[in-house]
Amino acid sequence: MSVQRLSPLDASFLYSEDGASHNDIGMVLVLDGPALDHAGLVAAVARRIALVPRFRQRLRHLPFAAALPVWIDDPGFTMERHVVDHPAVPEGPDPVGAAVSEVMSGPLDLTLPLWQIHRYPGLPEDRWLVVVRMHHAMVDGVTSMEIVRVLLSPSVEGDPPVPDRWFPAPEPTDQ
């Protein structure tokens, strides 16, 4: 089986985290109309996730840090761990800023695929908020915009589901 190793640049985004700072890319979407419920957002992402295989992969570090980490399929992957539901935007003078701060303030769990989508209903004027977070070791800014465009179709009907025959590949051995 072929594995993909992090590039030195991507690994530097991972290794430069110190607990107080982390290297995530965030995207804020303010959407018009009634909010999808949690199940609807999970279903919308699930219909297209086959187009973004990295979203079902996690990092695997080699023993004794013998080489840079590799991407492997996450056999325990579930959409529900990555699409996070919030009951409403935070109250206050800047609800969008408060929601973004809430999402981006803590580190991602580096034992899981390195992304999250947070849903916040309840913005004024029949709008709702989606905050997308991806680790910089996984994507750059331009790639993250393309991923969000692919996953969250702007059409009302949505794009047709992508055939998805994904099964996690066996984890490589250390040898």
C-alpha positions, 0 to 999 in steps of 0.5 A, spaced: 500 500 500 502 506 498 502 512 503 503 519 503 508 522 507 507 530 509 511 534 506 516 538 510 512 544 510 506 541 512 509 538 517 512 544 520 505 547 521 504 541 525 510 541 529 510 549 530 504 548 535 505 549 542 499 549 545 497 556 545 497 557 538 495 552 532 495 552 525 488 552 522 485 555 517 478 557 518 472 559 513 466 563 515 459 562 511 453 566 513 448 563 509 441 566 507 434 562 508 432 557 513 438 553 516 439 546 515 438 542 521 444 538 523 442 531 520 441 535 513 448 538 514 451 531 515 447 528 509 449 534 505 457 533 506 456 526 506 453 526 499 460 529 497 465 527 501 468 522 496 471 528 493 475 529 498 479 523 501 483 527 505 477 528 510 477 521 512 484 520 513 488 522 520 496 522 521 500 517 523 507 518 526 512 513 525 516 510 532 521 514 534 520 520 529 524 516 524 520 520 518 515 525 517 508 523 519 504 519 514 496 520 512 492 513 513 485 512 513 481 513 519 477 506 521 473 509 526 471 515 521 464 518 523 461 524 520 458 526 526 465 527 530 466 532 524 460 536 523 458 540 530 451 542 532 450 549 536 443 551 538 444 558 536 449 563 535 452 566 541 449 572 544 452 579 544 454 585 540 458 580 535 455 573 534 459 571 528 465 573 531 464 570 538 462 563 534 468 564 530 472 565 536 469 559 540 470 554 534 478 557 533 480 558 540 482 550 542 486 546 538 484 540 533 484 533 536 490 531 532 488 523 533 482 524 528 482 527 521 483 534 521 477 538 520 470 540 523 464 544 520 460 548 525 453 549 524 450 555 528 442 557 526 439 563 529 442 569 525 438 575 524 434 576 517 433 569 516 440 567 516 445 562 519 452 561 520 457 555 518 464 555 520 469 551 517 476 549 520 481 545 517 488 544 519 494 547 515 498 541 515 492 538 510 490 544 506 492 551 504 487 557 503 486 556 496 485 549 497 480 550 503 476 554 499 475 549 493 473 544 498 468 548 501 465 549 494 465 542 493 462 539 499 457 545 500 453 546 494 450 553 493 444 550 489 438 549 492 437 542 489 444 540 491 449 536 486 447 529 485 451 524 490 458 522 488 458 514 488 462 512 495 465 506 495 470 508 501 472 502 506 478 504 510 485 501 508 489 497 513 494 501 517 501 500 514 506 496 519 512 499 522 516 495 517 
